[in-house]
Amino acid sequence: QVQFVESGGGLVQPGGSLRLSCAASGSIFGFYTMGWYRQAPGKQRELVADIASGGFTNYADSVKGRFTISKDSAKNTVYLQMNSLNPEDTAVYYCTILTMGRRYWGQGTQVTVSS
């Protein structure tokens, strides 16, 4: 099993910034990919960004140029810097890790962009 500690969500005005953090612990072995998905009300969960052990990053087209994912491998921690937020970014953001062929999910953190 994998445990997560997520933080950094909240309410922000359009054009503002937030930084999400997620620390994973437990059954993490070898190469893995960590990242963030999000789910807005009435919509399917979608990839926001992820980062592999080697540092390769992958972003949804809707967040390219605004969001930056990074990691601290020694701490199994991933960060998501979100800039120029808009109301369409409002969702529950879920931390996730893919390791040894299994995907695990955090409990989610709410991000609300509203004036």
Number of C-alpha atoms within 10 A of each C-alpha: 8 15 16 21 14 21 16 15 18 14 15 18 14 17 14 14 17 17 16 20 20 25 19 22 13 10 10 16 8 7 11 18 18 27 27 26 19 22 19 16 9 6 9 9 15 14 18 24 22 26 21 17 14 10 13 10 16 16 18 13 10 11 16 12 11 12 20 19 23 20 21 10 11 6 11 18 19 25 24 22 15 19 17 15 22 17 15 12 21 20 21 19 25 22 29 24 25 16 17 12 7 9 13 15 17 19 13 22 18 18 22 20 20 16 10
